[in-house]
Amino acid sequence: MDIQKYRKWYLEVNWGENKFVMIKYGVEFNQIRKNNQILTLDFQKNHPLILSGNAFWITHNTLCIGYQLRENTEIFRPIFSHKRQRLLDKVNLKIHNPIKFWNKIKSVYFKTLYHIKMLPIECINNIVIFTSK
């Protein structure tokens, strides 16, 4: 998966319209000066949220730190993580039969959720679909 697929599948196309709102974080550059010069470019490269992989630049003074669902602001989706994707790719390469492996994981989730009597089976099926990759 890549950034475009992540944004398309999980943020837009899955819902028919974009129901997630981008969470923006403004950055003030006028506070960072060295010899009366504003250090924008150097600060952009070395911003702590960028270095940690938790944000990306939208404009020269605005960061995107994730996405929230419009209807329920408790639901937060982080930005795409290349590091996490590389780890998932390594896991999937070491699995001899990925389809069989993920089906087994899905069945474990299904059996666990099935014991919750208040959940309808249709809801359990929808939850289990999202457990793989």
MIDO-897123 format. One record per atom (N, C-alpha, C): residue in three letters; atom name; x negated, y negated, z. Coordinates in pm, whole numbers, plus 32768, in hexadecimal, padded with zeros to 4 digits. Layout:
   r  a   xx   yy   zz
 Ala CA    X    Y    Z
...
//
This chain:
   r  a   xx   yy   zz
 Met  N 7FAC 8075 8000
 Met CA 8000 8000 8000
 Met  C 7FA7 7F85 8000
 Asp  N 7FD9 7F19 7FC6
 Asp CA 7F91 7E9C 7FC8
 Asp  C 7FED 7E2C 7FFA
 Ile  N 7FBA 7DB3 7FF9
 Ile CA 8005 7D42 8030
 Ile  C 8087 7D2C 7FE5
 Gln  N 8082 7D32 7F60
 Gln CA 80FC 7D1A 7F11
 Gln  C 8167 7D83 7F2E
 Lys  N 8140 7E02 7F35
 Lys CA 81A1 7E6B 7F54
 Lys  C 81DA 7E59 7FE0
 Tyr  N 8185 7E36 8040
 Tyr CA 81B4 7E21 80C9
 Tyr  C 821E 7DB4 80CD
 Arg  N 81FF 7D42 808F
 Arg CA 825E 7CD3 8090
 Arg  C 82DC 7CF6 8044
 Lys  N 82CE 7D40 7FD7
 Lys CA 8341 7D62 7F84
 Lys  C 8399 7DCC 7FC6
 Trp  N 835E 7E38 7FF7
 Trp CA 83AB 7EA7 8030
 Trp  C 83E5 7E86 80B8
 Tyr  N 8393 7E4D 8110
 Tyr CA 83BE 7E3C 819A
 Tyr  C 83FC 7DB3 81B8
 Leu  N 83E0 7D50 8167
 Leu CA 8411 7CCB 8186
 Leu  C 847E 7C9B 8128
 Glu  N 8482 7CCA 80AB
 Glu CA 84E0 7C91 804C
 Glu  C 853A 7CF8 800A
 Val  N 8502 7D50 7FB9
 Val CA 8551 7DA9 7F66
 Val  C 85A5 7E0A 7FB7
 Asn  N 8570 7E38 8028
 Asn CA 85BA 7E97 807A
 Asn  C 8642 7E62 80A4
 Trp  N 864E 7DE0 80AF
 Trp CA 86C9 7DA3 80E2
 Trp  C 871A 7D61 8072
 Gly  N 86E9 7D5F 7FF7
 Gly CA 8730 7D1E 7F8A
 Gly  C 8717 7C89 7F87
 Glu  N 86F4 7C51 7FF6
 Glu CA 86CD 7BC5 8000
 Glu  C 866E 7BBA 8076
 Asn  N 8624 7B4F 807A
 Asn CA 85C1 7B41 80E3
 Asn  C 8604 7B19 8165
 Lys  N 8614 7B79 81C0
 Lys CA 8653 7B5F 8240
 Lys  C 85EC 7B41 82AD
 Phe  N 856D 7B3F 8288
 Phe CA 8504 7B1F 82E7
 Phe  C 84D4 7A91 82D0
 Val  N 84BB 7A4A 833C
 Val CA 848B 79C1 8337
 Val  C 83F8 79C0 835D
 Met  N 83A9 7979 830F
 Met CA 8319 7970 832A
 Met  C 8303 7918 83A5
 Ile  N 82B4 7949 8403
 Ile CA 8292 78FC 847B
 Ile  C 8213 78AF 845E
 Lys  N 821E 782C 8465
 Lys CA 81AD 77D5 8442
 Lys  C 816F 779B 84C1
 Tyr  N 80ED 7788 84BA
 Tyr CA 80A1 7751 852A
 Tyr  C 804E 76DD 84F4
 Gly  N 806D 7664 8522
 Gly CA 8025 75ED 84F3
 Gly  C 7F9F 75DD 8539
 Val  N 7F3C 75B1 84ED
 Val CA 7EB5 759F 8522
 Val  C 7E8F 750C 850F
 Glu  N 7E65 74CC 857B
 Glu CA 7E3A 743F 8576
 Glu  C 7DA3 743B 855C
 Phe  N 7D7B 73FA 84EF
 Phe CA 7CED 73F0 84D0
 Phe  C 7CAD 7371 8504
 Asn  N 7CFE 730C 8521
 Asn CA 7CC2 728E 8549
 Asn  C 7C7F 7293 85D2
 Gln  N 7C92 72FF 861B
 Gln CA 7C52 730C 869E
 Gln  C 7BC5 7345 8692
 Ile  N 7BA4 7381 8624
 Ile CA 7B22 73C2 8614
 Ile  C 7ACB 736A 85BA
 Arg  N 7A6B 7328 85F6
 Arg CA 7A15 72CC 85AD
 Arg  C 7983 72E6 85D2
 Lys  N 792C 72CD 8571
 Lys CA 789D 72D5 8589
 Lys  C 785E 7262 853A
 Asn  N 781F 720A 857E
 Asn CA 77E5 7192 8540
 Asn  C 784E 7144 84F0
 Asn  N 78C4 7134 852D
 Asn CA 7935 70EC 84F1
 Asn  C 7967 7129 846F
 Gln  N 794E 71A8 8458
 Gln CA 7984 71EE 83E4
 Gln  C 79E2 725B 8415
 Ile  N 7A52 726A 83D0
 Ile CA 7AB0 72D3 83F4
 Ile  C 7A80 7357 83B7
 Leu  N 7A76 73BD 840A
 Leu CA 7A42 743F 83DF
 Leu  C 7AB5 749B 83B7
 Thr  N 7AF2 7485 8344
 Thr CA 7B65 74D6 831D
 Thr  C 7B3B 755C 82E3
 Leu  N 7AE3 755E 8282
 Leu CA 7AC1 75DA 823D
 Leu  C 7A7D 763E 829A
 Asp  N 7A1D 760F 82E8
 Asp CA 79D8 7668 8345
 Asp  C 7A39 769D 83B0
 Phe  N 7A91 7646 83DE
 Phe CA 7AF2 766F 8443
 Phe  C 7B55 76D4 8408
 Gln  N 7B7A 76C2 838A
 Gln CA 7BD6 7721 834B
 Gln  C 7B99 77AC 8342
 Lys  N 7B1B 77B5 8320
 Lys CA 7AD9 7837 8316
 Lys  C 7ACA 787A 839D
 Asn  N 7AB4 7829 8405
 Asn CA 7A96 7860 8489
 Asn  C 7B0A 7853 84EC
 His  N 7B82 7841 84BC
 His CA 7BF4 7836 8517
 His  C 7C09 78BE 855B
 Pro  N 7C1F 78BE 85DE
 Pro CA 7C2A 793E 8628
 Pro  C 7C9A 7999 85F5
 Leu  N 7D0C 7962 85CD
 Leu CA 7D79 79B7 859A
 Leu  C 7D55 79F6 8513
 Ile  N 7D09 79AE 84C2
 Ile CA 7CDD 79E5 8440
 Ile  C 7C76 7A52 8457
 Leu  N 7C16 7A38 84AD
 Leu CA 7BAC 7A9C 84C8
 Leu  C 7BE3 7B1B 8505
 Ser  N 7C4C 7B10 8556
 Ser CA 7C87 7B87 8594
 Ser  C 7CE5 7BD1 8535
 Gly  N 7D09 7B93 84C4
 Gly CA 7D63 7BD4 8465
 Gly  C 7DF5 7BC7 848A
 Asn  N 7E16 7B69 84E1
 Asn CA 7EA1 7B57 850D
 Asn  C 7EEA 7AE8 84C4
 Ala  N 7EA9 7AA5 8465
 Ala CA 7EE9 7A38 841D
 Ala  C 7EA4 7A23 8397
 Phe  N 7EE6 79D7 833F
 Phe CA 7EA8 79AD 82C2
 Phe  C 7ED4 791E 82A5
 Trp  N 7E84 78D7 8254
 Trp CA 7E9F 784B 8236
 Trp  C 7F0E 783F 81CE
 Ile  N 7F6F 77E6 81E8
 Ile CA 7FD7 77C4 8187
 Ile  C 7FAF 7743 8141
 Thr  N 7F8D 76DE 8190
 Thr CA 7F58 7660 815D
 Thr  C 7ED7 7643 81AA
 His  N 7E9C 75CE 8190
 His CA 7E1C 75AF 81D2
 His  C 7E2A 759A 8268
 Asn  N 7EA5 7587 829B
 Asn CA 7EB5 7576 832C
 Asn  C 7F28 75C9 8366
 Thr  N 7F52 7632 831F
 Thr CA 7FBF 7687 834F
 Thr  C 7F9B 7719 833E
 Leu  N 7FB0 7766 83A9
 Leu CA 7F98 77F6 83A7
 Leu  C 801C 7842 83AB
 Cys  N 801F 78B8 836F
 Cys CA 808F 7915 837F
 Cys  C 8061 797F 83E1
 Ile  N 80AE 7991 844F
 Ile CA 8086 79F3 84B4
 Ile  C 80E3 7A6C 84B7
 Gly  N 8149 7A6E 845F
 Gly CA 81A2 7AE0 8459
 Gly  C 822B 7AB8 8426
 Tyr  N 828B 7B12 8438
 Tyr CA 8312 7AFC 8405
 Tyr  C 8377 7B26 846F
 Gln  N 83E7 7ADC 8477
 Gln CA 8453 7AFD 84D3
 Gln  C 84D2 7B14 8483
 Leu  N 8523 7B72 84B2
 Leu CA 85A4 7B8B 8474
 Leu  C 8601 7B17 8496
 Arg  N 864B 7AE6 8431
 Arg CA 86A3 7A72 8446
 Arg  C 8710 7A8E 84AD
 Glu  N 874F 7B04 84A3
 Glu CA 87C0 7B23 84FA
 Glu  C 8796 7B41 8589
 Asn  N 871E 7B76 859B
 Asn CA 86EF 7B9C 8620
 Asn  C 865C 7B75 862C
 Thr  N 8642 7B07 8671
 Thr CA 85BA 7AD5 867B
 Thr  C 8560 7B2C 86D3
 Glu  N 859A 7B91 8715
 Glu CA 854A 7BEF 8763
 Glu  C 84F9 7C4B 8708
 Ile  N 8526 7C5D 868B
 Ile CA 84E3 7CB6 862D
 Ile  C 8476 7C68 85E6
 Phe  N 83FB 7C93 85FC
 Phe CA 8385 7C51 85C5
 Phe  C 8338 7CB2 856E
 Arg  N 830E 7C85 84FA
 Arg CA 82BC 7CD6 849F
 Arg  C 8238 7C8D 848A
 Pro  N 81C9 7CCE 84AB
 Pro CA 8147 7C8A 849A
 Pro  C 8121 7C7F 8407
 Ile  N 80B7 7C32 83EE
 Ile CA 8087 7C28 8364
 Ile  C 8048 7CAE 833C
 Phe  N 8033 7CC1 82BC
 Phe CA 7FF5 7D3B 8289
 Phe  C 7F67 7D46 82BF
 Ser  N 7F42 7DBA 82F0
 Ser CA 7EBD 7DD0 8328
 Ser  C 7E70 7E32 82D0
 His  N 7E05 7E00 8293
 His CA 7DB0 7E57 8241
 His  C 7D6C 7EC1 8297
 Lys  N 7D46 7E9B 8311
 Lys CA 7D03 7EF9 836C
 Lys  C 7D60 7F6E 838D
 Arg  N 7DDE 7F4E 83AE
 Arg CA 7E3F 7FB7 83D0
 Arg  C 7E58 8010 8356
 Gln  N 7E61 7FD5 82E0
 Gln CA 7E7A 8022 8268
 Gln  C 7E06 807F 8249
 Arg  N 7D8A 8052 825E
 Arg CA 7D16 80A9 8248
 Arg  C 7D19 8120 82A8
 Leu  N 7D41 8108 8324
 Leu CA 7D4C 8176 8385
 Leu  C 7DB8 81D9 8359
 Leu  N 7E2A 81A7 832B
 Leu CA 7E94 8201 82FB
 Leu  C 7E67 8250 8280
 Asp  N 7E1D 820F 8228
 Asp CA 7DE9 8255 81B2
 Asp  C 7D89 82C5 81DA
 Lys  N 7D34 82AC 823F
 Lys CA 7CD9 8314 826E
 Lys  C 7D26 838A 82A9
 Val  N 7D8D 836C 82F6
 Val CA 7DDE 83D6 8332
 Val  C 7E20 8429 82C4
 Asn  N 7E58 83E6 8260
 Asn CA 7E9D 842F 81F6
 Asn  C 7E3D 847F 819E
 Leu  N 7DC0 8454 8191
 Leu CA 7D5F 84A1 8143
 Leu  C 7D37 8521 818A
 Lys  N 7D36 851F 820F
 Lys CA 7D0C 8594 825C
 Lys  C 7D7C 85FA 826B
 Ile  N 7DF5 85D5 8247
 Ile CA 7E65 8631 824F
 Ile  C 7E67 8684 81CF
 His  N 7E69 8708 81DD
 His CA 7E65 875F 8167
 His  C 7EE6 8758 8115
 Asn  N 7F56 8754 8159
 Asn CA 7FD7 874B 8115
 Asn  C 8028 86DB 8156
 Pro  N 8019 865E 8123
 Pro CA 805A 85EC 8164
 Pro  C 80F2 85F7 816A
 Ile  N 8131 862E 8105
 Ile CA 81C3 8638 8104
 Ile  C 81F3 8694 8175
 Lys  N 81B1 8706 8182
 Lys CA 81D4 8764 81ED
 Lys  C 81BA 8726 8276
 Phe  N 814A 86E1 8284
 Phe CA 8127 86A0 8301
 Phe  C 818F 8639 832A
 Trp  N 81B4 85DE 82CE
 Trp CA 8214 8575 82EF
 Trp  C 82A0 85AE 8305
 Asn  N 82C3 8619 82BF
 Asn CA 8345 8658 82D8
 Asn  C 834B 8695 8364
 Lys  N 82DC 86CD 8391
 Lys CA 82D7 8704 8417
 Lys  C 82E6 8695 8480
 Ile  N 82A3 8625 846A
 Ile CA 82AF 85B3 84C5
 Ile  C 833F 8581 84C7
 Lys  N 837D 8578 8453
 Lys CA 8408 854A 844C
 Lys  C 8465 85A8 8498
 Ser  N 844D 8629 848D
 Ser CA 84A4 8688 84D3
 Ser  C 8494 867C 856A
 Val  N 841B 8661 8599
 Val CA 8406 864C 8629
 Val  C 8453 85D0 8658
 Tyr  N 8449 8564 860B
 Tyr CA 8493 84EB 862F
 Tyr  C 8529 8505 862D
 Phe  N 8557 854D 85C7
 Phe CA 85E7 8569 85BC
 Phe  C 8618 85B8 8636
 Lys  N 85CE 8621 865A
 Lys CA 85F5 8673 86CC
 Lys  C 85F5 8623 874E
 Thr  N 8594 85CA 875C
 Thr CA 858D 8578 87D4
 Thr  C 8603 8517 87DC
 Leu  N 8620 84D5 876C
 Leu CA 868E 8475 876A
 Leu  C 8717 84B8 8771
 Tyr  N 871F 8534 8741
 Tyr CA 879E 857B 8740
 Tyr  C 87D2 8594 87CD
 His  N 8777 859A 882D
 His CA 87A0 85B1 88B9
 His  C 87E2 8536 88F8
 Ile  N 87D4 84C3 88B7
 Ile CA 8818 844B 88E8
 Ile  C 88A6 8450 88B1
 Lys  N 8905 846E 8904
 Lys CA 898F 8487 88D9
 Lys  C 89D4 840B 88A2
 Met  N 89A5 8394 88C7
 Met CA 89E8 831A 889D
 Met  C 89C6 82F3 880D
 Leu  N 895A 832C 87D4
 Leu CA 8931 8309 874C
 Leu  C 8976 8362 86E5
 Pro  N 89B9 8326 8683
 Pro CA 89F2 8377 8617
 Pro  C 8984 83B2 85BE
 Ile  N 89A2 8421 857F
 Ile CA 893F 8465 852B
 Ile  C 8914 840D 84B6
 Glu  N 896E 83BC 8480
 Glu CA 894B 8363 8411
 Glu  C 88DF 82FF 843D
 Cys  N 88EB 82CD 84B6
 Cys CA 8887 826F 84EB
 Cys  C 8802 82B6 84FF
 Ile  N 8807 832F 8531
 Ile CA 878C 837D 8547
 Ile  C 8746 8395 84C2
 Asn  N 8793 83B9 845B
 Asn CA 8757 83CD 83D6
 Asn  C 8713 834F 83A3
 Asn  N 8753 82DC 83B6
 Asn CA 8716 825E 8389
 Asn  C 8697 823E 83D6
 Ile  N 8695 825C 8457
 Ile CA 861D 8243 84A7
 Ile  C 85AB 82A1 847A
 Val  N 85CB 831E 8463
 Val CA 8565 8380 843E
 Val  C 8527 835F 83B6
 Ile  N 8574 8327 835C
 Ile CA 853F 8303 82D7
 Ile  C 84C7 82A5 82E4
 Phe  N 84CB 824C 8346
 Phe CA 8462 81E8 8356
 Phe  C 83EA 8218 83A8
 Thr  N 83E8 8294 83D0
 Thr CA 8379 82C5 8423
 Thr  C 8300 82EC 83D1
 Ser  N 830F 8309 8352
 Ser CA 829B 8332 8304
 Ser  C 8258 82BB 82C4
 Lys  N 81D9 82C5 82B5
 Lys CA 8182 8262 8277
 Lys  C 81BA 81D8 8284
//
